[in-house]
């Protein structure tokens, strides 16, 4: 499975992640355990989904180490992306 990964490190509730995409794609916010399951093809849980408009913002639901995975859902193609972490007020942290 091809995907783009961003390791966001430790984030807390109230922070927001902003994702910019060059085209529609799956944007998955995963904690470390679920990212490991995702990357090895096992069952996983995530926040996010198919994103068609950018920038896309998603809040951190609970404190922990977080990852963004971006994929095309098995479709062929390429995508450019950028990810930034915003503070609780929507400003870069």
HUDAWO-V871307 format. One record per backbone hydrogen bond with DSSP energy under -0.5 kcal/mol. NH is the residue of the N-H (numbers start at 1). CO is the residue of the C=O. E is the energy in kcal/mol with one decimal. If there is no record, write none. Layout:
NH|CO|E ; NH|CO|E
This chain:
4|70|-2.6 ; 6|68|-2.5 ; 8|6|-0.8 ; 8|66|-2.3 ; 9|66|-0.8 ; 11|64|-2.9 ; 14|60|-1.0 ; 15|12|-2.0 ; 16|86|-2.0 ; 17|58|-2.9 ; 18|84|-3.1 ; 19|56|-3.1 ; 20|82|-2.9 ; 22|80|-1.8 ; 25|51|-1.7 ; 26|71|-3.0 ; 27|49|-2.7 ; 28|26|-0.5 ; 28|69|-2.9 ; 29|27|-0.5 ; 29|47|-3.2 ; 30|28|-0.6 ; 30|67|-2.8 ; 32|65|-1.0 ; 35|31|-2.6 ; 36|32|-2.5 ; 37|33|-1.8 ; 38|34|-2.8 ; 39|35|-2.9 ; 40|36|-0.9 ; 40|37|-0.5 ; 41|38|-1.4 ; 42|37|-2.7 ; 47|29|-1.9 ; 49|27|-2.0 ; 51|25|-3.3 ; 55|19|-0.5 ; 56|19|-2.9 ; 58|17|-2.3 ; 60|15|-2.7 ; 61|59|-0.6 ; 64|11|-2.2 ; 66|9|-2.4 ; 67|30|-2.4 ; 68|6|-2.4 ; 69|28|-2.4 ; 70|4|-2.4 ; 71|26|-1.6 ; 75|72|-1.6 ; 82|20|-1.8 ; 84|18|-2.3 ; 86|16|-4.1 ; 86|84|-0.5 ; 87|91|-4.9 ; 90|87|-1.9 ; 93|85|-1.9
